[in-house]
Amino acid sequence: MAVMGESSRAVWAGTYDQVSRVEFGVRAAPYRRQTTVLSLVMIALLVWIWVLPDSSELWLPLMVAVLALGGLSFWFTAQTVSKRIVLLVDADGIRAGRNRLSWQQIGTIGVPRRNRLTVTPKDPQLRQLTITPSAVADLTALAGWLEDVLAQHRSRSESDAETR
């Protein structure tokens, strides 16, 4: 099954129209480079440890560095394997990580900057949502689609208010 974050705006819209819910799981692509670099650094450190004489004082700090890098590499791998939902767009609103805003609370959908898309609430007391490439490859397309969905919800709530 394809990761929703790698899909297009049309796929998101179709899924949302069918089930009123689009789940964006963790994408592997953002973590691949970090995991590869960490693995290469770990290999280099292990070779260096192997070459060092047993009496060297560098052995212990290098081994600690290898273990720390190994743990970080394991964490990156666990993120991609977990398939946890990073971004959820449903009929109630948007959830990014642990933070959630209902459609009525959303003020603006920002413009992607520095690999981040922010969703700003109307009330400054609420936390803004930050969406990163770990959820979606094309943040610009996501911003446009979220604007469309927000406009649908606003027009629906305005028409509901008029009928009352």
C-alpha positions as a Python dict, from the first residue, in 0.01 Angstrom:
ca = {
    (1, 'M'): (0, 0, 0),
    (2, 'A'): (130, 344, -90),
    (3, 'V'): (202, 596, 181),
    (4, 'M'): (-59, 873, 170),
    (5, 'G'): (211, 1139, 209),
    (6, 'E'): (362, 1031, -124),
    (7, 'S'): (26, 1058, -304),
    (8, 'S'): (-122, 1350, -493),
    (9, 'R'): (-378, 1611, -401),
    (10, 'A'): (-638, 1428, -611),
    (11, 'V'): (-590, 1107, -411),
    (12, 'W'): (-628, 1298, -82),
    (13, 'A'): (-945, 1467, -208),
    (14, 'G'): (-1092, 1138, -330),
    (15, 'T'): (-1020, 964, -1),
    (16, 'Y'): (-1160, 1255, 198),
    (17, 'D'): (-1478, 1263, -14),
    (18, 'Q'): (-1530, 888, 39),
    (19, 'V'): (-1458, 847, 411),
    (20, 'S'): (-1413, 1204, 546),
    (21, 'R'): (-1073, 1102, 682),
    (22, 'V'): (-719, 1105, 543),
    (23, 'E'): (-437, 954, 749),
    (24, 'F'): (-77, 1048, 674),
    (25, 'G'): (169, 800, 824),
    (26, 'V'): (542, 845, 871),
    (27, 'R'): (728, 860, 539),
    (28, 'A'): (1058, 671, 516),
    (29, 'A'): (1228, 916, 278),
    (30, 'P'): (1318, 1188, 532),
    (31, 'Y'): (1487, 932, 757),
    (32, 'R'): (1683, 739, 491),
    (33, 'R'): (1962, 993, 456),
    (34, 'Q'): (2014, 1034, 830),
    (35, 'T'): (2020, 658, 884),
    (36, 'T'): (2270, 608, 602),
    (37, 'V'): (2501, 883, 729),
    (38, 'L'): (2483, 753, 1086),
    (39, 'S'): (2560, 400, 969),
    (40, 'L'): (2865, 516, 772),
    (41, 'V'): (2995, 718, 1068),
    (42, 'M'): (2943, 417, 1297),
    (43, 'I'): (3137, 192, 1060),
    (44, 'A'): (3420, 447, 1042),
    (45, 'L'): (3434, 469, 1422),
    (46, 'L'): (3430, 91, 1459),
    (47, 'V'): (3720, 60, 1213),
    (48, 'W'): (3906, 329, 1405),
    (49, 'I'): (3844, 145, 1735),
    (50, 'W'): (3970, -178, 1578),
    (51, 'V'): (4290, -7, 1458),
    (52, 'L'): (4361, 169, 1790),
    (53, 'P'): (4595, -3, 2032),
    (54, 'D'): (4431, -153, 2341),
    (55, 'S'): (4603, 95, 2569),
    (56, 'S'): (4457, 399, 2391),
    (57, 'E'): (4245, 637, 2598),
    (58, 'L'): (4021, 704, 2296),
    (59, 'W'): (3871, 356, 2299),
    (60, 'L'): (3598, 426, 2557),
    (61, 'P'): (3474, 763, 2415),
    (62, 'L'): (3465, 616, 2064),
    (63, 'M'): (3268, 315, 2186),
    (64, 'V'): (3020, 547, 2362),
    (65, 'A'): (2986, 746, 2037),
    (66, 'V'): (2920, 424, 1841),
    (67, 'L'): (2652, 319, 2090),
    (68, 'A'): (2488, 664, 2082),
    (69, 'L'): (2487, 671, 1701),
    (70, 'G'): (2355, 316, 1695),
    (71, 'G'): (2069, 416, 1924),
    (72, 'L'): (1987, 716, 1708),
    (73, 'S'): (1997, 503, 1394),
    (74, 'F'): (1766, 251, 1564),
    (75, 'W'): (1526, 534, 1655),
    (76, 'F'): (1516, 657, 1292),
    (77, 'T'): (1446, 303, 1173),
    (78, 'A'): (1175, 254, 1436),
    (79, 'Q'): (1005, 575, 1318),
    (80, 'T'): (973, 443, 964),
    (81, 'V'): (867, 92, 1067),
    (82, 'S'): (606, 209, 1321),
    (83, 'K'): (360, 334, 1055),
    (84, 'R'): (214, 571, 1315),
    (85, 'I'): (-15, 850, 1200),
    (86, 'V'): (169, 1183, 1192),
    (87, 'L'): (-108, 1390, 1035),
    (88, 'L'): (-482, 1329, 1038),
    (89, 'V'): (-735, 1532, 841),
    (90, 'D'): (-1094, 1438, 916),
    (91, 'A'): (-1443, 1587, 939),
    (92, 'D'): (-1365, 1731, 1284),
    (93, 'G'): (-1039, 1907, 1198),
    (94, 'I'): (-664, 1855, 1166),
    (95, 'R'): (-437, 1668, 1404),
    (96, 'A'): (-59, 1700, 1369),
    (97, 'G'): (125, 1491, 1625),
    (98, 'R'): (-50, 1542, 1958),
    (99, 'N'): (-198, 1881, 1871),
    (100, 'R'): (-542, 1921, 1718),
    (101, 'L'): (-747, 2208, 1578),
    (102, 'S'): (-1112, 2182, 1477),
    (103, 'W'): (-1217, 2342, 1149),
    (104, 'Q'): (-1388, 2623, 1345),
    (105, 'Q'): (-1063, 2698, 1534),
    (106, 'I'): (-844, 2725, 1223),
    (107, 'G'): (-758, 3080, 1119),
    (108, 'T'): (-521, 3030, 826),
    (109, 'I'): (-328, 2763, 643),
    (110, 'G'): (21, 2903, 598),
    (111, 'V'): (263, 2892, 308),
    (112, 'P'): (532, 2621, 333),
    (113, 'R'): (862, 2768, 451),
    (114, 'R'): (1182, 2582, 535),
    (115, 'N'): (1015, 2242, 505),
    (116, 'R'): (737, 2342, 744),
    (117, 'L'): (371, 2419, 692),
    (118, 'T'): (194, 2595, 978),
    (119, 'V'): (-176, 2595, 1049),
    (120, 'T'): (-254, 2901, 1259),
    (121, 'P'): (-555, 2906, 1494),
    (122, 'K'): (-797, 3199, 1522),
    (123, 'D'): (-737, 3212, 1897),
    (124, 'P'): (-375, 3303, 1982),
    (125, 'Q'): (-408, 3101, 2305),
    (126, 'L'): (-418, 2778, 2103),
    (127, 'R'): (-106, 2612, 1966),
    (128, 'Q'): (-41, 2629, 1595),
    (129, 'L'): (4, 2302, 1408),
    (130, 'T'): (333, 2236, 1232),
    (131, 'I'): (342, 1987, 946),
    (132, 'T'): (679, 1858, 827),
    (133, 'P'): (800, 1641, 537),
    (134, 'S'): (790, 1340, 770),
    (135, 'A'): (417, 1333, 690),
    (136, 'V'): (386, 1474, 336),
    (137, 'A'): (632, 1502, 48),
    (138, 'D'): (464, 1799, -124),
    (139, 'L'): (377, 2055, 142),
    (140, 'T'): (265, 2310, -119),
    (141, 'A'): (4, 2070, -257),
    (142, 'L'): (-106, 1987, 97),
    (143, 'A'): (-148, 2357, 179),
    (144, 'G'): (-368, 2407, -127),
    (145, 'W'): (-578, 2101, -49),
    (146, 'L'): (-620, 2203, 316),
    (147, 'E'): (-732, 2549, 200),
    (148, 'D'): (-997, 2381, -19),
    (149, 'V'): (-1119, 2160, 267),
    (150, 'L'): (-1124, 2457, 506),
    (151, 'A'): (-1327, 2659, 252),
    (152, 'Q'): (-1576, 2369, 224),
    (153, 'H'): (-1620, 2355, 601),
    (154, 'R'): (-1658, 2732, 630),
    (155, 'S'): (-1920, 2747, 354),
    (156, 'R'): (-2102, 2453, 512),
    (157, 'S'): (-2106, 2618, 856),
    (158, 'E'): (-2222, 2950, 703),
    (159, 'S'): (-2508, 2778, 520),
    (160, 'D'): (-2601, 2596, 842),
    (161, 'A'): (-2609, 2930, 1026),
    (162, 'E'): (-2833, 3084, 757),
    (163, 'T'): (-3088, 2800, 775),
    (164, 'R'): (-3132, 2846, 1151),
}
